[in-house]
Amino acid sequence: MKIASLMYHDVVAPGADDESGFPGPSAASYKLHWREYEAQLARLAATGLRFPRVDAPDAFAPGGCLLTFDDGGASTLPAARSLDAHGMVGHFLITGARIGTPGFVTESDLRALAAAGHVVGSHSHTHPADISRLPAAAIRTEWRDSVERLADALGAPVDVASIPGGFYSHEVAAAAIACGIRYLFTSEPTTNVVVRGQALLIGRYALQRGMDAETVVAFARGTGTARQRQWLLWNVKKPAKRWAGPAYRWLRRRSFGGT
């Protein structure tokens, strides 16, 4: 089973990076400006690909591409309205503890998303720096509290999630699945879908500010070398993320001008 999935985050106006989602230059590198976001959607719509819900009967049929949005920043609902204009469905993965706080979605936003046919899922409860390094009980709490918070807001069960920071481990996935997650998005740049018990583990291609629309289409369609280049970069970085831990995050913040 295979499918292409794209990983968006927030969408902001130039100079307004901290108005939606997590603050800081590292987070900002994943925040698109509205003009480039709209250009990407228009170009994706022109490909003839389908952009369904992950739980749709034909989701994994050829010609499908999943659109996901991590964090749950305040731009979530406007970003979804842009998808509506193109007949696309988004998967909005929300940081539970941030609901209703400055720069993030409100409960009414979440209900509006669901009413429009978009998928609302978990992105953990507090978005820990490295969820894979937490004690097992804390990992379970991250997923349980997030799923319960979202279910209370929506009045419906939540079975879709994404792993914060791309810090996958077998323990992180198992804890999410134990909390009812059936579709778990990772940050692995791959189209391969892994079946784990009753759940599916789905990789994604990360989109960053400054990527042109043709590169985004290449991720979605598998043309050119975009997928291969991101896979190579990911696998070069993976050992550093896994073993360097805090040192890796410090170097990343420094590289983006943070402290």
Secondary structure by P-SEA (a helix, b strand, c coil): cbbbbbbbcccccccccccccccccccccccccaaaaaaaaaaaaacccccccccccccccccbbbbbbcccccaaaaaaaaaaaacbbbbbbbccccccccccccaaaaaaaaaabbbbbbcccccccccccccaaaaaaaaaaaaaaaaaaacccccbbbbccccccaaaaaaaaaacccbbbccccccbbbbcccbbbbbbbbbcccccaaaaaaaacccccaaaaaaaaaaaacccccccaaaaaaaaaaaaccc
